Amino acid sequence: MAAGSPLQDPGSSTASPSLSHEPTAPLEFLSLLNSLRELPASPLALAQLTDAIDYPVADADAENSALAGAAAAARRWRRGQLLTELLKSDRAAYLETVGFLNIPRAELPNRQDVPLRPCDPPPRAAAVPAEALVDGLTADGLVPDCALDDTPMGENPLEALLLRVTRDIYAGETGVPRTGEGGIRGLLAEMRAYMLSADGAAPEAQQGVLIRTLRTLMTPALPPFYRIFMGGVVPSYDPADARVGADPKWLADAFAAVREKLPEPLAKHLAPGNQLGPWFYAPALTAVVSPYAFGFLVGPATLNRRSDGQIGGLVVEKCKFLQESNCKGMCLNSCKLPAQSLFGELGLPLRVSPNFETQECQWSFGEAAPPPADDPTWPKGCVQGCTSREAMKELSGAAVGRVCE
């Protein structure tokens, strides 16, 4: 809980005795379950329940540790339910509530826009204190560096192989010479070299090369079937479409043959390129698969809720792109926008929302993303420790060089 909170002192806890009391008999446990069921999704109820979780009251002669453990699990499970309900009904109230309650970050259904709190891991010594910021920016108008220590970003043999393949594809698209460094750092060094080159000066060029790289990684077979079974997009063949993963002629012809046999009211829905989806299961199923498909690029991720409380979200615990590049422009043009564009092509909207303070990154499948200029969660200004900014100043030979975002 926040310092100074009236709910912080266990001696003056406002939690209901039926919530905080450790059950010693099955009937008491059932009574606790009923009390939990009756709690509303309100900030006050969540505060009372969090007090009960943090300060359980046990009888001196209580011996049933199994019931106590079950009660603790039931309280946390119900708190997760209430947080999700509050997130769905009133996101502003959700953010305010989780901002002062002592709830572990890993137990929040959604971490987007949740700043570091006293109960979170302590910031490193070099972190800029919040009171020194104006609208989230330093006195120089820069986004502060990540407040948390770096996390080791090793790769297992499969991830190392996938990164090598990705670098081969990227080098073929850009012509940037390979660096001697391996893994994600080598890939980011090559992306940075392209960004600083004449060919990669435009953000659109950086985004385009990443989209083409991702299409190639998906192989020609996967995108057409993803569009059908996830996006609900009717295949359409265009002989001028040279993209990897474009709908093949045989697939479009197969749908055309089916369409010819259907009555007119149904046939019109199967017009080439018409979108019937995305299907209801697409956001959740894609969120389940994505950590395995893209984890080698962005880092470990866990399932959570989207910012609207619906299923279909995942959070990258510490993004490789953010940590290893410390560059907002590379995050935007070599990750966020290409990923959003790729899934848009596949028929499923995606919103990628990085948190520069923690280097977490929220992926919300099925949620439309606003342009960065219209996104209140996308910070203005370059990251404080971004080395690309200085490199661009040197490249341009001016006091104010080309920006990388």
Secondary structure, DSSP 4 states (H G I P E B T S, - for coil): --TT-TT--GGG--S-HHHHBPP-SHHHHHHHHHHHHH--SSHHHHHHHHHHHHS-B--TT---HHHHHHHHHHHHHHHHHHHHHHHHH-HHHHHHHHHHS---GGG-S--TT----TTSPPPPTTSPPGGG-BTTB-TTS-BPPPSS--------HHHHHHHHHHHHHHHHHH-PPPPS--HHHHHHHHHHHHHTSSTT-SHHHHHHHHHHHHHHHHTTTHHHHHIIIII-BPP---TT---TTPPPHHHHHHHHHHHHTS-HHHHGGG-TT-B----TTHHHHHHHHHHHHHHHHH--EEEEE-TTS-EEEEEESS-HHHHHH--HHHHIIIIIHHHHHHHHHTT--EEEEEETTTTEEEEEET-PPPPGGG-TTS--S-BTT-HHHHHHHHHHTSSS-----
